[in-house]
């Protein structure tokens, strides 16, 4: 049932196999890493550049209002 390691390198290989993420997670990570940047719908919780600029403008306006009062 349990495998015994003959040397340190074999122990590390066995440990890496035991604690590796599931295969489908590895495929997803590999696909994300190798896939070119796509202009699809943004992921949930992500912010586009336009959203960030809009938010910064709103914060600057609120800061100006609070600073002058």
N, C-alpha and C positions, 0 to 999 in steps of 0.2 A: 504494500500500500504506500508506504513512504519511500522516497528515494534517498539514498545516501550518497554524499558527494565524496569523490576520491581526493579532490584538491580544492583550493580556494576558487579557482576559475570556474570549475564545474558547479560549485556551490552558488556562485553569482549567477550563472546561466539558469540554474533551476529556480533560484529566487526571482529572477527577472521574468521567467515564464509564469510563475505562480501569481505575481503581483501585477502583471501586464493588464492594461485595460481590455475590455471585451473587443473582439475583432471588429464589430460594426462601429464602435467608437474610434478605433484606429483608422478605419477607412474614411470616416467623416473628417477626421483631423487631417489626414493625408490629402484628401480632395480639396479641403479649404486652403491648405498650404500651397498646393500646386495649381489651383484654379486661378486664372487671371481675374482681375477686378471686373466685376460685372455690375452694370447699372440697373439692377433689378430693384424690387421693393426693399426698403431698408428693414433691417431686422428689428424685432420688437425691442423697444427701449433705446434704440440708436437715434442719433440726431444728425440731420443733414447740415451741410455748411450754412445754407440759408436759414435754417432753424436756429443755429448757434448765433449767427449775426443778428437775427431778430431779437433773440433773448438778450444779447449784450446791449443792444440799443434800448430795450425796455429797462434793463438794470441801470444804464447810464442816465436815463430820464428820471427814474425814481431816485437815484443818488443825487441828481441835481436838485430835485424838489426838496428832499430832506436836508440837503446841505444849505439851501438858501433860506430855510424857514426859521 
